[in-house]
Amino acid sequence: MASELQDTLKRLIGKSEVLIEKYNVLKAEKEAVDEENAKLKADIDRLKMRVEALEQDCEYLRIARTVSANREELERNRVMLGKLVQDIDKCISQLMD
């Protein structure tokens, strides 16, 4: 009877050790997966920011294309912007006086 109890206890200890080893393996795997998950989330955030920047650049290019459709318009726009810059400079100089 005592030997049966010892055998049962040894089996329980052996099974507990196996369970602990499996737990440690699963814990290490979970930590690795969590780390990879964090890296992937950071990549997603970085890529979202890149997409937003590219969409903004695309929108700017669309606007620029519609603003200056041909050479005459481009030159007219440059002259107009030049005059606006001169007017702004005059205003700034008047404010400084």
C-alpha positions as CSV (number, residue, x, y, z in Angstrom):
1,M,0.0,0.0,0.0
2,A,2.8,2.4,0.9
3,S,4.7,1.5,-2.3
4,E,1.5,2.1,-4.4
5,L,1.1,5.5,-2.8
6,Q,4.8,6.3,-3.5
7,D,4.4,5.1,-7.1
8,T,1.3,7.2,-7.5
9,L,3.1,10.2,-6.0
10,K,6.1,9.7,-8.4
11,R,3.7,9.5,-11.4
12,L,2.0,12.7,-10.2
13,I,5.4,14.4,-9.8
14,G,6.5,13.3,-13.2
15,K,3.3,14.5,-14.8
16,S,3.6,17.8,-13.0
17,E,7.1,18.2,-14.3
18,V,6.0,17.5,-17.8
19,L,3.1,20.0,-17.4
20,I,5.6,22.6,-16.1
21,E,7.9,22.1,-19.1
22,K,5.0,22.4,-21.5
23,Y,3.8,25.5,-19.7
24,N,7.3,27.1,-20.0
25,V,7.5,26.2,-23.7
26,L,4.1,27.7,-24.3
27,K,5.0,30.8,-22.3
28,A,8.1,31.4,-24.3
29,E,6.1,30.9,-27.6
30,K,3.5,33.4,-26.3
31,E,6.2,36.0,-25.5
32,A,7.7,35.6,-28.9
33,V,4.3,36.0,-30.6
34,D,3.5,39.0,-28.5
35,E,6.9,40.6,-29.5
36,E,6.2,39.9,-33.1
37,N,2.7,41.3,-32.8
38,A,4.1,44.5,-31.3
39,K,6.6,44.8,-34.2
40,L,3.8,44.2,-36.7
41,K,1.6,46.8,-35.1
42,A,4.5,49.3,-35.2
43,D,5.0,48.5,-38.9
44,I,1.3,49.0,-39.6
45,D,1.4,52.4,-37.9
46,R,4.5,53.4,-39.9
47,L,2.9,52.2,-43.1
48,K,-0.3,54.1,-42.3
49,M,1.6,57.3,-41.8
50,R,3.5,56.7,-45.1
51,V,0.2,56.1,-47.0
52,E,-1.2,59.3,-45.6
53,A,1.9,61.2,-46.7
54,L,1.7,59.7,-50.1
55,E,-2.0,60.5,-50.4
56,Q,-1.3,64.1,-49.4
57,D,1.5,64.3,-52.0
58,C,-0.9,62.9,-54.6
59,E,-3.5,65.5,-53.7
60,Y,-0.9,68.2,-54.0
61,L,0.1,66.9,-57.4
62,R,-3.5,66.9,-58.6
63,I,-3.9,70.4,-57.4
64,A,-0.7,71.5,-59.1
65,R,-1.8,69.9,-62.3
66,T,-5.1,71.6,-62.4
67,V,-3.6,74.9,-61.4
68,S,-1.1,75.0,-64.3
69,A,-2.6,73.1,-67.1
70,N,-0.4,74.6,-69.9
71,R,2.6,76.9,-70.4
72,E,0.7,80.2,-70.7
73,E,-1.2,79.5,-67.5
74,L,2.0,78.5,-65.8
75,E,3.7,81.8,-66.8
76,R,0.6,83.8,-65.9
77,N,0.5,82.1,-62.4
78,R,4.2,82.8,-61.9
79,V,3.7,86.5,-62.7
80,M,0.7,86.7,-60.4
81,L,2.6,85.0,-57.6
82,G,5.5,87.3,-58.2
83,K,3.3,90.3,-57.8
84,L,1.7,88.9,-54.7
85,V,5.1,88.4,-53.2
86,Q,6.1,91.9,-54.0
87,D,2.8,93.2,-52.5
88,I,3.4,91.2,-49.3
89,D,7.0,92.5,-49.1
90,K,5.7,96.1,-49.4
91,C,3.1,95.5,-46.7
92,I,5.8,94.0,-44.4
93,S,8.1,96.9,-45.0
94,Q,5.3,99.4,-44.3
95,L,4.4,97.6,-41.1
96,M,8.1,97.7,-40.0
97,D,8.2,101.5,-40.5
